[in-house]
């Protein structure tokens, strides 16, 4: 068996689990990025006529930052809640529940008429989005053979880039109609039918539930901190996730806003709706390219981590991500540089997210795996929720009338320093390459 490649000799059911979990996470990622792509035009439409024209651009930036922060807070809350439920109710049941929530409220986003309604729908959508990943990652980790697990989890995370690409394609096809974009985002609910018919709870989880007793409660979040080993793992994972989430959601996913600003003069002679549709096409194309880079970047981390270890690979990609943000936000000057640097940013900034799938499940025993993965990922989201506010305020502080994009460029360069928080997490975390999943630790 040692001579087999990671994808050879794998049971058919394990492939089915990976495909379904990957689709759940793929559609989850698609939902997140439908919002990123239509955030600016949707907010602008809802604010027009309610805010003085001379303050509209500033109000759009601030409101977009607020909505992003609301989404990140909801994402974090969903991760905490459904991470624990993933250990208590089971991986499959939790996936079904979270997909139903985020699909339904994504569709309702297309009906909102006010900013408070928008924020409420984004928050509830985020509850489901935040909860799906931990259940899916735990399910794949517990079903796949040990020798194949890291690359299977890397594949799970890499396929989220396909969801991001799907968001770009939907945005391009919908043109300037952001409400249609959200209506299409409700379709993943159909995946629930396949999940119910095809998946069962993994044997590892059933055994952990049966063996649970005093001090070994399944899905008890306090269990992440009672034991000094798990406490250190949890702090390390949270810092690593904070660097990745803060860098991407606080900076990287605002590249479409920069591209809109850079390309605005190119559509100044067009009618308003035609100009908006053209900008949406360019932004969608750039975002598509960004996620082509992301797909290969996440695979690259998984493969490199199998050769050098989880921690050295993370250090390298945090450095690359910091450099890529500087290059992208200062280097985009026209459509050619926007397309080229979108690929670079996607490869470098999304690669660390592969560690959340490969590394985090290896830090926890079965009874706390979904809880721990959910806590690290989503505590980071909660902490990173301030990043869009910081970016927006810094952008306003450094903006100049002669160059509307200067403020965003400077702000992105500064907020990208969050990647250095990840080095502390890497220093605290254990090296898990080549080791079996934890079954338990002393309590």
N, C-alpha and C positions, 0 to 999 in steps of 0.2 A: 504493500500500500504506500510505502514511503516514496516509491518512484512515480506515483501518479501525480498528475497536475491537480491543482486545487478543485477543478470542476469535473474531474473524472471519478467514476465510482461512487457518485453521490446518489442516495435514494430519490426516487421520483417524488415522494411526498415532500422531501426537503426542498426540492425545486418549486413545488407548488406553493409552499409557505413563503419562499423568497419572492416569487412573482406577485403573490397577493399583498404581502407586506410592502413590497416595493411600489406597487400601484397605489396603496393607501398613502404612502409617504410622498409619492410623485404628485398625486392630486392635492395633497396637503401643501407641497411647495408651490404648485400652480396657483392655489388660492392666495398664498402670501404675495406672490408677485403680480397677480392681477391687480392687487391694490397698489403695489409700487408703481406700476405702469400707468394707472389711471388716476393716481393720487392728485397730481397737480391740476389736470383739466376738470376732474370731478369737483374738487374743492372750489376751484375758480367759478364754475357754473353755479354752485350753491351759494356763493358769496356775492355774485354780481347783483347789483341793485340793493344790496343790504349793507354794503361798505362803500364809502366814498371812493371814486375812481382813482384818486391820487394815492390812496392807501391800499388799493386792492392787492398789488404784488406783495407788499409786506404782510398783509393779512393772510394771503394764500400760503406764504412760507411758514408763518407761525402756526396756522391751523393744520397744515400738512404735518408739521413736526409734532403737534399735539396728538393728531390721530395716529401717527406712527407709535408714539409713546403709549397711547391707550391700547393699541394692538399688542405691543410688547408686554404690557402689564397683564392683559387678558391671557396672552400666551403663557406667561409665567404661572398665573393662577391655575390655568388648565393643566399645565405640566405637573404642578404639585398635586392637584386633586386626582387626576387620572393616572399619574404615576403610582400613587398608593392603590388606586382601584385596580390597576393592572396587576398588582401582586395579590390583591384580595379577591377580586371577581374573576380574574383570569385575563390572559393576553387577548384572546379572540373576542370575548364579550366587550372588552374595553375598546378595541379597534372599531367594532360596530358602532358603539355609542358615540365615539368621537367623530367618526366620519359623518354620521347623521347630523350632528350639531353643526360642523363647519360647512357642510354642503347646503343645509337649509338656510343658514343665516348669510351665506354668500349670495344666494339668490335674492334674499330680502334686501341686501345692500342695493340692488338695482331699483328699489322702490322708494328709497329715502328722499325726503324733501328738505331736510334741515341738517345742520351740522350735528346737533345733539342726537338725532336719529342715526346719523352716519356713525357717530362714535359708539352708540349702544350696539349697533349691528356688528361693528368691527370688534368690539370687546367680546361679545358672545361667540362670534366666529372664531376668535383667537382661543377661547377656552377649548374648543374641539381641536384646533390646529396644534395647540401646545401639548395635548394629551396623546396624540396618535403615535408620535415617534417612539416614545419609551416602550410602549406595548409592542410595536412592530419590531424594534431592535432586540428586545428581550426574547420575543418569539423566535426570530431567526437564530439568535445566539444559542438557544437551548435545543433547537432541532437539528442544526447542521453539525456534521462531524467536526471534531476538534481541529484536524489538520486543514480544513477548508473554511473554518469559521471567519478568520480575519478578512479574506477576500470576498466572502459572501456578504459580510457586513459593509465592506467598502463598496460593493456593488449596490447594495441597498441605498447607501447615501449618494453614490454617484448618479443613480437614476433620478434623484430629486432634481438634477439639472435638466432632465428631460421634461419634468413638470414645469420648470422655469421656462424652457423653450416653448412648451405648449401655451403658457401665458403670453409669451411674445407673439406667437402665431395668432392666437385669439384676438389680441390687441390690434395686430395689423389688419386682420380681416374685418374687425368691427369698426375700424377707422376712428372717427371722433365720438362714437356712441359708447360711452363708458357704462351705461346701464345694461346694454346687451352683453358686455364683457362679464358683468356679474351674474346675469341670468345663465350664461353658459357655464359659469363656475359652480352651479348647483348640480350638474350632472353626475359627479362622482358618487352621489348617494346610491346609484345603481350597483356599485361595487359591493354593497352590504349583502345583497342577495347571494352573490358568489361566496362571500366569506362564511355566511351561515350554513351554506350547503357543503362546504369543502374542508373547513379547518376544525381541528380539535385542540384542546389545551395540551401543551407539552407535558411529557411524563415527569420531567424535572420539577415543574411547577406543582403537579399533583402530589408528588412525593414531599415537597417542601411544605405544602399545606397540611398534609397528613401528619408530618413530624413536628409541626409547630407546637410550641409549649411555652412555659415560663421563660421569658428572656429571649424567645425566638419567634416573636409574633411576625406574621406575614404582613408586609406592607406598612409597618409601623415606622414613621419617619424619624422618631426618636432613636431608632436602632442605628441610624447613620452616624450618631454622635456618641452613643454610650461606649462603644468600643474605640480605643485610641487608633487602631489601624484603619477602621472605616471612617473615623473622623478625619484623619489625615487625607485619606483618599477623596473624601467629599470636598474638603477645602481645595485640594489640588484640582479636582475636576471642575469645580465652580470657577476658579481663576482661569483655567484653560478655556472654558466655555465663554467666560466674560470677554476675553481677548477676541475670540472668533466672532461672537455675536455682536459685540460692541463695534468692532471694526467693520463688519459687513452692514449691519442695520444702522449704525451711526454714521457711516461714511459711504461704503461701497454701493449700497442701493440708492444713493442719491446721485449717481452718475447720470441717470436719465434726465434729472433736473438740470444738470450742467449742460448736457447735450442740447436740451431745449433752448437754454439761454444762448449757447454758442450759435445755434442754427436759426434763431429767431430772425435775424436780418435777411436770411435767404428766402423767407416766405412773407416778407413785409408787404409785397405788392399783391398778394393774393387775398381773396375774400376770407372773412374770419373762419368760416367752417372749413373751407378748403385748406387754409393755412394750418388749422388744428389737425386735420386729417393727415397732412403731409408730415408734420412734426411727429405725430403718433407712429407713422410708418417708419421714420428714421429711428426713433427711439426703440420701437419694437425690433427692428433689424439689429441695432447695437446690442440690445438686451439678449437677443437670440445668440449672437456671437459671444457675448459674455458667458453664456451658459454652455456653449460648446467648450470654451476654455475650462469652465467649472467641472464639466463631466470628466475631462482628462486629468484635471488637477486632483479630484477626489480619488480617482483610481491611482494616481501617482503616489499620493500619501499612503494608501493601503499597501501598495507594492513595496514602496521604500521602507515602510515600517516593518515589513516582514524581513527585510535585509539588514537594516541598521538598528531597529528597535523603535518602539512607539515614541519615545522621548526625543532622540536625536532628529527624527523626521519632523516632529512638531517644531522644534527650535528652528530648523531650516525654513519651514513654510511660514512661520510667524515673521521671520526676517524678510522673506520674499513678499509677503502680503503688505508689510509696511512700505517697502520700496515700490510695490505696484500701485498703491494708493497715491503716493507722491507723483509717480510717473503719469498716471491717468489724469489726475485732477489738475496738474500743471501742463500736461502735454496735449490735451484735447483742444485743438484750434479750428478744426474743420471736420467734415464727414469722414475723410480718410483716416485721420488720427483717432477719431472717435471709434471707428470700427476696429482698428488695429489694437488700440489700448483696452478696449472692452474685453478682447480675448485674453490679454495679459492679466487684467484685473480679475477676471473670472477664474483663471487657472490658479492664481496665487491666493486670492482672498477666500475662495470656497474650499480649497484643499484641506485646511484645518478642520472643517466640519466632518470630514471622513473620520477623524479621530473620535468624534462623539459617538459614532457607530461602532468603530473597531475597538477603541480603548476603554470607553466608559463601562460597557457591560462586563469587562474583565476585572473591574475594581470591586464588584459586589457579589455576595452569595445569592443564590436563586431566590430566597425569600424576600430579598431587598433589591433585586436587580432593577426592576422597572421603577421602583421608588427612587433608587439612587441615581439612575440615568435621568429620570424626570427632574429630580431636585437639582442636579448640577446644571443641566441644560437650561432649566427654567428659572432658577435663581439668577443665573447669568442674564437671562432675558429681562428680569425685573430690574437688576442693577443697570443693565444697558439701556433701559428705557429713558434715562436722562440724556443719552448721547444725541438723539435727534434734536432735543431742546438746545443742548450745548452747540450743536452744529448750526441750528437756525439763528441763535443769538450771536454767535461769533460771525456768521455770514453777514448779518445785519450790521455788526460793528465795523467790519472791514470792507463793506461795499462802498463803491465810489460811482458817481453818476456816469463817468466816462467809460466804465467797464462793469456792467451788471454782473459779470461772472466772477469778478475778483474776490468778493467776499466768500463765496462758496469754495473757491480754490484754497484760500488761506485757511478757512475753517476746517476743511477736510484734512489738510496737512497736519494740523494740530490735534484733531480728535483721533487721528490714526495712531497716536502714541499709546492708545489703549492696548495695542498689540504687545507692548513690553510687560504688561501685567501677566501675560501668558508664560513668560519665562520663569516667574516665581512659581506658578502652578506646575510647570514641568519639573522644576527643581524639587518640589515636594512629593511628586507622584512616584510610584514604583515602576520599574520596568516589567512588563507583563509578556513580552514576546516569547513564544514557545511554551508558555505555561497554561495548564488547563483552567477552565472557569472555576472560581471559588464556589465551594459548596457551603462553607460556613467559617466563621472565625470564633475564637473564644469570646464568651460574654460574661 
